[in-house]
């Protein structure tokens, strides 16, 4: 399936999902306005302003949810096939979504960054992996503290990746270690 067709399907399914949610919640809002006896003019103004914006937001959330699921499915497919070059941008996009929601320091975001670091290191892109490893050090320091074992491990990984980016001998050792890991 082509990129354009996939995006069209994601947008359509996500839009319908979000629209359904928006219509359902607007229906509840209309019942609430009716129950409190709002006059027809107030009812129409509230419905036109609030409901329109809410429905748009629901459609956007639905599209984003479908896109995240699609990213995950495609990433698994590339991982199983061993296509790391195709996997890296998908994992990066998943990390970007996670940094927005649930948040930069959330455990799932840290875990996804670890996956991206591993993929980039397997590809020999040590400088890029090192930058992302530094983000994880910051997240873990804020969440767990600077002396926590997970933070110390992340700090060691970031240091090793920085060294691998600068020294070919270290890079070769890291590449060999990455080949043995799954």
HELIX and SHEET records of a PDB file:
HELIX    1   1 UNK A    3  UNK A   35  1                                  33    
HELIX    2   2 UNK A   40  UNK A   46  1                                   7    
HELIX    3   3 UNK A   47  UNK A   51  3                                   5    
HELIX    4   4 UNK A   52  UNK A   81  1                                  30    
HELIX    5   5 UNK A   84  UNK A  100  1                                  17    
HELIX    6   6 UNK A  107  UNK A  122  1                                  16    
HELIX    7   7 UNK A  126  UNK A  144  1                                  19    
HELIX    8   8 UNK A  149  UNK A  166  1                                  18    
HELIX    9   9 UNK A  168  UNK A  180  1                                  13    
END                                                                             
